[in-house]
């Protein structure tokens, strides 16, 4: 895989640094912010699916104690 450099000014680099996660490479970061996949929107689950998910979380917390 070839590598390249992209010159940016200091202010732009500082803004990018604030958005980049500590555990990702610059390549992973740029891929993440340029992806065309749509994020999950609120309301993506039906009420029934959301209730099942909440119940599963409650149960896992009770079992963890």
C-alpha positions in Angstrom: 0.0 0.0 0.0 1.4 3.4 -0.9 1.5 6.3 1.6 1.0 10.0 1.1 1.2 13.2 3.0 -1.5 15.8 3.1 -0.4 19.3 4.1 -2.8 21.1 6.4 -2.4 24.3 8.4 -1.9 24.2 12.2 -5.5 25.2 13.0 -6.9 22.4 10.8 -4.6 19.9 12.4 -5.7 21.0 15.9 -9.4 20.5 14.9 -8.7 17.1 13.5 -6.7 16.1 16.6 -9.8 16.9 18.8 -12.0 14.7 16.6 -9.6 11.7 16.3 -9.9 8.9 18.9 -6.9 7.9 20.8 -7.1 4.3 19.7 -7.3 4.9 16.0 -4.7 5.6 13.3 -5.0 8.6 11.1 -6.0 6.4 8.3 -8.8 4.8 10.4 -9.9 8.3 11.5 -10.1 9.6 8.0 -12.0 6.5 6.8 -14.5 6.9 9.7 -15.2 10.6 9.0 -15.5 10.1 5.3 -17.7 7.0 5.3 -21.0 7.1 3.5 -22.8 4.7 5.8 -25.8 6.2 7.5 -25.6 6.2 11.4 -28.4 4.6 13.3 -31.1 7.2 13.9 -33.2 7.5 17.0 -36.3 5.5 16.5 -34.6 2.9 14.3 -35.9 0.2 16.6 -39.6 -0.6 17.1 -41.0 0.0 20.6 -40.9 -3.7 21.2 -37.3 -4.1 20.1 -36.3 -1.1 22.3 -38.0 -2.6 25.3 -36.3 -6.0 24.7 -32.9 -4.3 24.6 -33.6 -2.3 27.8 -34.8 -5.5 29.5 -31.6 -7.3 28.4 -29.5 -4.5 29.9 -31.4 -4.5 33.2 -31.0 -8.3 33.4 -27.3 -8.2 32.7 -26.8 -5.5 35.3 -28.7 -7.6 37.9 -26.6 -10.7 37.0 -23.4 -8.7 37.3 -23.9 -7.8 41.0 
